[in-house]
Amino acid sequence: MFTSIPSLDSILQCLLPVFTEPSFRTHVEILLGWVMCLSKRTEYGVFQTIQADAPVSRQERHPFDRFYNFFSRSSWMVPDLARQVAVAVVVRLNPSGLLYLVVDDTLLHKRGKKVYGLGWFRDAVASTAKRVATASGNHWVVVGLAICIPKTDKIYCLPIHAKLHLAGKNQKSEATLAREMLGDILEWFPDRKLVFLGDGAYSTKNLLGDLDPRVTYVGVMRADAAIYDPVPAKQSKSKRGPKATKGPRLPNPKEAMKKADCSRSGHGPWTWQMIKATAYGVTRKLQVVSFQAVWPEVMGLRPILVVLVRDPLGKFKDKYLFTTDLNADLGWVIAAFSRRWSIEVAFKASKQVMKIQAPQHWCQQSVEKLSPWVWLMQSVISLWYLTEGHKLPAARAARRRFGEWDTEWSLAHMLRILRAAILEATIKPESATKAELCQLLDQLENYLNLAV
């Protein structure tokens, strides 16, 4: 029923190598149905939106088999689709310079005895500092590209890869899955340098052991991390046994901050220094302690730069950061790590706007494909708006109506503009006959009825 628009087609054509020709047509139809669906985005609800001109009862499932099979039986692979989306995003939005990659995990709530990959995991949204909440669902590890929107200072995250994390001791950990996705991205962009950003769950040997030289990692260190001076103490030639490979043990990050608090002279390694850094879109004055160390448990004997950060105003908790770039500017380390928040915003948009938790699928193939497909299409929609959609008259009109708290860089706004553009392309009163217009009005009436 709905017609795609040329500016969106130019992006979708980049995905053509992933699919067969029939699967590609199905893919475009499902994307349009997902965008235009105004009701709950179950698979059945989306497929009804696609065929709004021919309403189908739940008793007659066979007209939708082609769409169900797109996820459960089609031969396309998630890594192939992820590669094409990532290349399209990088070419248009980040053609040069560093690629800032953010990794994090999220829980999609699901229930059912037969749902593949179901388990009980920590629910970050429901958990508090004093209580850890768990919930049933599929646990995903997602890598996103955190870009600076052109002509702004706004950081925006576009998901470009995702893998399902299964419960159980014998299953791959989140860090191992992140390492596999990082390896894929290094192959996709062999000539680019990457900055990989992660929280404490990813500061592990599974991910950081033998890290590729093209990757700079910026992450969170444990408060009680066992760190050592990278320079071994001089050893007497007459002393037997192997030579020391690291120096004496240093205070852990929490102890180092306490030493800095007790320092009165303002000199020495454990003293606060005041710097300006841009974090979360605001330039702030922060207190910092920095020093080089080795963290054998995670990084082996590779030296790292430890950056301990405190907000003098007390608005943010103390952060124990570290990076593999020993010459990094301290302000850059803080600004780079603050980009990690953008993936939390992307997760919120995928759940509240794309309704990624609504589909009620259960088989392995559908579970492993549908959620990554939604995240990748979220990136496609964002890419369309950032390159072409913001130029449309509807987008300019919407900007004039914005209130104090409105922003055009929200996925909800982008989706509204795309939906308006698709409707405008579908309704063509100048070229349609009277009979076609009557049929179109009937279809639109049925489409609105589906949303009720």
Beta strands, then each sheet from edge to edge (+ up, - down):
strand 1: 99-109
strand 2: 119-122
strand 3: 134-148
strand 4: 155-165
strand 5: 194-198
strand 6: 215-220
strand 7: 273-279
strand 8: 282-294
strand 9: 303-310
strand 10: 319-323
sheet 1: 2+ 3- 1+ 5+ 6+ 10- 9+ 8- 7+
sheet 2: 2+ 3- 4+
end
